Amino acid sequence: MLIKNSKTDICSNRFGGDGDVIIEHYLDEKLLNDSVVMYAKVTLKPGCNLGYHQHTGNSETIVVLQGTAEYNDNGTPMLLHPGDTVHCPSGESHSIGNAKDAAEDLLLQALVIKC
């Protein structure tokens, strides 16, 4: 099945973060019987981030496609690079962002699944 009508959302200050988050959805929830909340490419321009938030009733897996991510895993900061994968299970918290002085956009692949 070729999917041609993907949706793009631009979310300002998502989860209390800074700047705009561009979410290019690969699939919508209805296509996967509402088991997948989001499967998308996420773009964070320099200085933009998703604020620290907790996952409840779902988990998120993120793959870094381009750039260096500033990631907070339950209070532990770390840098992620292209090819790195992180997982935030239900009940845990995280944030992710692109440094203000970054030379390029941060591109991520994100999969959020209901638990």
FISE-568390 format. One line per field, with one value per residue: residue number from 1; residue in one letter; y negated, x, z of N, C-alpha, C in turn. Coordinates in nm, 2 decimals. Layout:
nr [NUM / ...]
rest [A / ...]
nyy [Y / ...]
nxx [X / ...]
nzz [Z / ...]
cayy [Y / ...]
caxx [X / ...]
cazz [Z / ...]
cyy [Y / ...]
cxx [X / ...]
czz [Z / ...]
% end
This chain:
nr [1 / 2 / 3 / 4 / 5 / 6 / 7 / 8 / 9 / 10 / 11 / 12 / 13 / 14 / 15 / 16 / 17 / 18 / 19 / 20 / 21 / 22 / 23 / 24 / 25 / 26 / 27 / 28 / 29 / 30 / 31 / 32 / 33 / 34 / 35 / 36 / 37 / 38 / 39 / 40 / 41 / 42 / 43 / 44 / 45 / 46 / 47 / 48 / 49 / 50 / 51 / 52 / 53 / 54 / 55 / 56 / 57 / 58 / 59 / 60 / 61 / 62 / 63 / 64 / 65 / 66 / 67 / 68 / 69 / 70 / 71 / 72 / 73 / 74 / 75 / 76 / 77 / 78 / 79 / 80 / 81 / 82 / 83 / 84 / 85 / 86 / 87 / 88 / 89 / 90 / 91 / 92 / 93 / 94 / 95 / 96 / 97 / 98 / 99 / 100 / 101 / 102 / 103 / 104 / 105 / 106 / 107 / 108 / 109 / 110 / 111 / 112 / 113 / 114 / 115]
rest [M / L / I / K / N / S / K / T / D / I / C / S / N / R / F / G / G / D / G / D / V / I / I / E / H / Y / L / D / E / K / L / L / N / D / S / V / V / M / Y / A / K / V / T / L / K / P / G / C / N / L / G / Y / H / Q / H / T / G / N / S / E / T / I / V / V / L / Q / G / T / A / E / Y / N / D / N / G / T / P / M / L / L / H / P / G / D / T / V / H / C / P / S / G / E / S / H / S / I / G / N / A / K / D / A / A / E / D / L / L / L / Q / A / L / V / I / K / C]
nyy [0.12 / -0.20 / -0.50 / -0.82 / -1.05 / -1.18 / -1.35 / -1.67 / -1.83 / -2.13 / -2.21 / -2.43 / -2.50 / -2.25 / -2.03 / -2.21 / -2.29 / -2.47 / -2.67 / -2.55 / -2.23 / -2.01 / -1.77 / -1.51 / -1.29 / -0.94 / -0.74 / -0.72 / -0.69 / -0.55 / -0.38 / -0.18 / -0.05 / -0.20 / -0.13 / -0.24 / -0.55 / -0.75 / -0.76 / -0.89 / -1.13 / -1.36 / -1.70 / -1.92 / -2.24 / -2.44 / -2.53 / -2.44 / -2.23 / -1.94 / -1.96 / -1.84 / -1.55 / -1.30 / -0.97 / -0.80 / -0.52 / -0.48 / -0.41 / -0.54 / -0.52 / -0.65 / -0.73 / -0.87 / -1.05 / -1.26 / -1.50 / -1.62 / -1.52 / -1.66 / -1.49 / -1.40 / -1.16 / -1.06 / -1.24 / -1.22 / -1.36 / -1.33 / -1.30 / -1.23 / -1.06 / -1.04 / -0.74 / -0.64 / -0.50 / -0.54 / -0.45 / -0.52 / -0.39 / -0.34 / -0.54 / -0.65 / -0.93 / -1.19 / -1.42 / -1.60 / -1.77 / -2.02 / -2.18 / -2.54 / -2.65 / -2.47 / -2.32 / -2.22 / -2.10 / -1.89 / -1.57 / -1.32 / -0.99 / -0.88 / -0.66 / -0.60 / -0.40 / -0.25 / -0.11]
nxx [0.08 / 0.08 / 0.14 / 0.03 / -0.08 / 0.04 / 0.06 / 0.16 / 0.26 / 0.31 / 0.43 / 0.43 / 0.65 / 0.64 / 0.55 / 0.63 / 0.88 / 1.13 / 1.07 / 0.97 / 0.84 / 0.87 / 0.66 / 0.65 / 0.43 / 0.44 / 0.25 / -0.09 / -0.29 / -0.53 / -0.47 / -0.32 / -0.49 / -0.52 / -0.31 / -0.06 / 0.06 / 0.21 / 0.42 / 0.68 / 0.88 / 1.08 / 1.17 / 1.40 / 1.50 / 1.80 / 1.83 / 1.58 / 1.36 / 1.20 / 1.02 / 1.08 / 0.91 / 0.68 / 0.60 / 0.30 / 0.12 / 0.21 / 0.49 / 0.81 / 1.03 / 1.32 / 1.52 / 1.82 / 1.86 / 2.00 / 2.24 / 2.33 / 2.19 / 2.07 / 2.00 / 1.78 / 1.76 / 1.55 / 1.65 / 1.93 / 2.17 / 2.27 / 2.46 / 2.34 / 2.40 / 2.39 / 2.23 / 2.22 / 1.99 / 1.72 / 1.51 / 1.21 / 1.02 / 0.68 / 0.59 / 0.84 / 1.06 / 1.16 / 1.35 / 1.44 / 1.66 / 1.80 / 2.10 / 2.15 / 2.36 / 2.39 / 2.50 / 2.33 / 1.99 / 1.83 / 1.74 / 1.50 / 1.37 / 1.07 / 0.88 / 0.58 / 0.41 / 0.12 / 0.07]
nzz [0.00 / -0.10 / 0.06 / 0.03 / 0.14 / 0.37 / 0.69 / 0.81 / 1.11 / 1.29 / 1.59 / 1.85 / 2.12 / 2.24 / 2.49 / 2.67 / 2.57 / 2.37 / 2.08 / 1.75 / 1.67 / 1.41 / 1.28 / 1.07 / 0.98 / 0.93 / 0.93 / 1.03 / 1.33 / 1.29 / 1.07 / 1.19 / 1.37 / 1.60 / 1.78 / 1.75 / 1.85 / 1.73 / 1.45 / 1.30 / 1.13 / 1.29 / 1.31 / 1.45 / 1.47 / 1.51 / 1.85 / 1.92 / 2.11 / 2.26 / 2.55 / 2.89 / 2.97 / 3.09 / 3.00 / 2.99 / 2.98 / 2.73 / 2.52 / 2.39 / 2.12 / 1.99 / 1.71 / 1.61 / 1.32 / 1.19 / 1.29 / 1.63 / 1.93 / 2.23 / 2.50 / 2.76 / 2.99 / 3.22 / 3.40 / 3.35 / 3.16 / 2.82 / 2.51 / 2.19 / 1.88 / 1.51 / 1.42 / 1.68 / 1.92 / 2.14 / 2.41 / 2.58 / 2.82 / 2.94 / 3.22 / 3.26 / 3.20 / 2.97 / 2.76 / 2.46 / 2.24 / 2.02 / 2.00 / 2.05 / 1.90 / 1.70 / 1.39 / 1.20 / 1.13 / 1.36 / 1.30 / 1.36 / 1.41 / 1.53 / 1.73 / 1.88 / 2.10 / 2.22 / 2.54]
cayy [0.00 / -0.33 / -0.61 / -0.95 / -1.16 / -1.20 / -1.48 / -1.74 / -1.92 / -2.21 / -2.23 / -2.53 / -2.48 / -2.11 / -1.98 / -2.32 / -2.31 / -2.59 / -2.67 / -2.47 / -2.09 / -1.97 / -1.63 / -1.45 / -1.15 / -0.83 / -0.67 / -0.77 / -0.59 / -0.47 / -0.27 / -0.07 / -0.01 / -0.29 / -0.08 / -0.33 / -0.68 / -0.83 / -0.71 / -1.01 / -1.20 / -1.48 / -1.80 / -2.03 / -2.34 / -2.48 / -2.60 / -2.39 / -2.11 / -1.89 / -1.97 / -1.72 / -1.50 / -1.16 / -0.88 / -0.73 / -0.44 / -0.45 / -0.42 / -0.60 / -0.49 / -0.75 / -0.70 / -0.99 / -1.04 / -1.36 / -1.60 / -1.57 / -1.54 / -1.67 / -1.40 / -1.38 / -1.03 / -1.05 / -1.33 / -1.19 / -1.42 / -1.26 / -1.33 / -1.12 / -1.09 / -0.96 / -0.59 / -0.61 / -0.47 / -0.54 / -0.40 / -0.57 / -0.32 / -0.40 / -0.56 / -0.72 / -1.07 / -1.23 / -1.54 / -1.59 / -1.90 / -2.06 / -2.30 / -2.67 / -2.67 / -2.35 / -2.36 / -2.16 / -2.05 / -1.76 / -1.48 / -1.20 / -0.90 / -0.86 / -0.57 / -0.60 / -0.28 / -0.23 / 0.01]
caxx [0.00 / 0.15 / 0.08 / 0.06 / -0.14 / 0.09 / 0.03 / 0.27 / 0.22 / 0.41 / 0.39 / 0.52 / 0.67 / 0.58 / 0.58 / 0.70 / 1.01 / 1.15 / 1.07 / 0.87 / 0.88 / 0.80 / 0.64 / 0.60 / 0.37 / 0.45 / 0.12 / -0.18 / -0.34 / -0.63 / -0.42 / -0.27 / -0.59 / -0.50 / -0.21 / 0.05 / 0.02 / 0.28 / 0.53 / 0.70 / 1.01 / 1.07 / 1.27 / 1.42 / 1.59 / 1.89 / 1.77 / 1.45 / 1.36 / 1.08 / 1.04 / 1.09 / 0.78 / 0.66 / 0.52 / 0.20 / 0.03 / 0.27 / 0.64 / 0.86 / 1.16 / 1.37 / 1.64 / 1.87 / 1.90 / 2.10 / 2.27 / 2.36 / 2.08 / 2.09 / 1.89 / 1.77 / 1.69 / 1.51 / 1.75 / 2.06 / 2.19 / 2.37 / 2.45 / 2.31 / 2.45 / 2.32 / 2.23 / 2.18 / 1.85 / 1.69 / 1.37 / 1.15 / 0.90 / 0.57 / 0.63 / 0.96 / 1.05 / 1.28 / 1.34 / 1.54 / 1.67 / 1.91 / 2.17 / 2.13 / 2.47 / 2.41 / 2.52 / 2.23 / 1.87 / 1.83 / 1.63 / 1.47 / 1.25 / 1.00 / 0.77 / 0.52 / 0.32 / 0.03 / 0.11]
cazz [0.00 / -0.11 / 0.14 / -0.03 / 0.21 / 0.51 / 0.75 / 0.88 / 1.22 / 1.35 / 1.73 / 1.92 / 2.26 / 2.27 / 2.63 / 2.74 / 2.51 / 2.30 / 1.94 / 1.68 / 1.64 / 1.28 / 1.28 / 0.95 / 1.02 / 0.82 / 0.93 / 1.13 / 1.43 / 1.23 / 0.98 / 1.27 / 1.47 / 1.72 / 1.86 / 1.74 / 1.87 / 1.64 / 1.38 / 1.23 / 1.12 / 1.37 / 1.29 / 1.55 / 1.42 / 1.62 / 1.96 / 1.95 / 2.19 / 2.32 / 2.69 / 2.97 / 2.99 / 3.13 / 2.92 / 3.07 / 2.89 / 2.60 / 2.52 / 2.27 / 2.07 / 1.90 / 1.63 / 1.55 / 1.18 / 1.15 / 1.40 / 1.76 / 2.02 / 2.37 / 2.55 / 2.91 / 3.02 / 3.36 / 3.47 / 3.32 / 3.03 / 2.73 / 2.37 / 2.09 / 1.74 / 1.41 / 1.44 / 1.82 / 1.95 / 2.28 / 2.44 / 2.70 / 2.85 / 3.01 / 3.35 / 3.26 / 3.15 / 2.89 / 2.68 / 2.35 / 2.18 / 1.93 / 2.06 / 1.99 / 1.81 / 1.61 / 1.25 / 1.12 / 1.19 / 1.42 / 1.24 / 1.44 / 1.37 / 1.65 / 1.73 / 2.01 / 2.09 / 2.34 / 2.62]
cyy [-0.12 / -0.44 / -0.74 / -1.07 / -1.18 / -1.34 / -1.54 / -1.83 / -2.00 / -2.25 / -2.32 / -2.49 / -2.35 / -2.07 / -2.09 / -2.35 / -2.45 / -2.57 / -2.57 / -2.33 / -2.06 / -1.82 / -1.59 / -1.31 / -1.06 / -0.77 / -0.74 / -0.66 / -0.49 / -0.35 / -0.15 / -0.04 / -0.08 / -0.23 / -0.17 / -0.47 / -0.77 / -0.75 / -0.82 / -1.05 / -1.33 / -1.57 / -1.90 / -2.12 / -2.37 / -2.56 / -2.54 / -2.26 / -2.07 / -1.89 / -1.84 / -1.67 / -1.35 / -1.09 / -0.80 / -0.65 / -0.43 / -0.46 / -0.48 / -0.55 / -0.59 / -0.70 / -0.84 / -0.97 / -1.13 / -1.45 / -1.53 / -1.61 / -1.56 / -1.60 / -1.40 / -1.26 / -1.02 / -1.13 / -1.31 / -1.25 / -1.33 / -1.32 / -1.21 / -1.16 / -1.00 / -0.81 / -0.55 / -0.59 / -0.47 / -0.50 / -0.46 / -0.49 / -0.39 / -0.42 / -0.64 / -0.85 / -1.10 / -1.37 / -1.52 / -1.73 / -1.91 / -2.19 / -2.43 / -2.70 / -2.56 / -2.40 / -2.31 / -2.12 / -1.91 / -1.68 / -1.35 / -1.12 / -0.86 / -0.76 / -0.56 / -0.49 / -0.28 / -0.10 / 0.07]
cxx [0.09 / 0.08 / 0.12 / 0.01 / -0.09 / 0.07 / 0.15 / 0.21 / 0.34 / 0.36 / 0.49 / 0.53 / 0.61 / 0.63 / 0.66 / 0.84 / 1.01 / 1.13 / 0.96 / 0.93 / 0.80 / 0.79 / 0.57 / 0.56 / 0.39 / 0.31 / 0.04 / -0.23 / -0.44 / -0.58 / -0.37 / -0.36 / -0.56 / -0.39 / -0.08 / 0.00 / 0.08 / 0.40 / 0.57 / 0.85 / 0.99 / 1.19 / 1.28 / 1.53 / 1.69 / 1.81 / 1.63 / 1.46 / 1.22 / 1.11 / 1.03 / 0.94 / 0.78 / 0.57 / 0.43 / 0.11 / 0.08 / 0.42 / 0.69 / 1.00 / 1.20 / 1.50 / 1.69 / 1.92 / 2.01 / 2.12 / 2.31 / 2.25 / 2.13 / 1.97 / 1.90 / 1.69 / 1.67 / 1.61 / 1.89 / 2.09 / 2.29 / 2.35 / 2.43 / 2.36 / 2.38 / 2.34 / 2.20 / 2.03 / 1.83 / 1.54 / 1.33 / 1.02 / 0.80 / 0.62 / 0.76 / 0.95 / 1.18 / 1.25 / 1.45 / 1.54 / 1.79 / 1.97 / 2.15 / 2.24 / 2.49 / 2.42 / 2.41 / 2.10 / 1.90 / 1.71 / 1.62 / 1.36 / 1.19 / 0.88 / 0.71 / 0.41 / 0.25 / 0.07 / -0.02]
czz [0.00 / -0.03 / 0.08 / 0.05 / 0.36 / 0.56 / 0.82 / 0.98 / 1.26 / 1.49 / 1.80 / 2.06 / 2.31 / 2.41 / 2.71 / 2.69 / 2.44 / 2.15 / 1.88 / 1.65 / 1.51 / 1.28 / 1.15 / 0.97 / 0.90 / 0.81 / 1.04 / 1.22 / 1.37 / 1.14 / 1.06 / 1.39 / 1.61 / 1.82 / 1.86 / 1.75 / 1.76 / 1.58 / 1.28 / 1.22 / 1.20 / 1.34 / 1.40 / 1.50 / 1.53 / 1.72 / 2.00 / 2.03 / 2.23 / 2.47 / 2.76 / 3.00 / 3.02 / 3.03 / 3.01 / 2.97 / 2.75 / 2.62 / 2.39 / 2.25 / 1.97 / 1.84 / 1.58 / 1.41 / 1.13 / 1.27 / 1.53 / 1.86 / 2.16 / 2.44 / 2.70 / 2.94 / 3.17 / 3.45 / 3.44 / 3.17 / 2.95 / 2.59 / 2.29 / 1.95 / 1.64 / 1.43 / 1.58 / 1.84 / 2.10 / 2.30 / 2.58 / 2.73 / 2.93 / 3.16 / 3.37 / 3.19 / 3.06 / 2.82 / 2.57 / 2.28 / 2.09 / 1.99 / 1.98 / 1.88 / 1.71 / 1.46 / 1.15 / 1.20 / 1.25 / 1.37 / 1.32 / 1.38 / 1.51 / 1.64 / 1.87 / 2.00 / 2.23 / 2.41 / 2.68]
% end
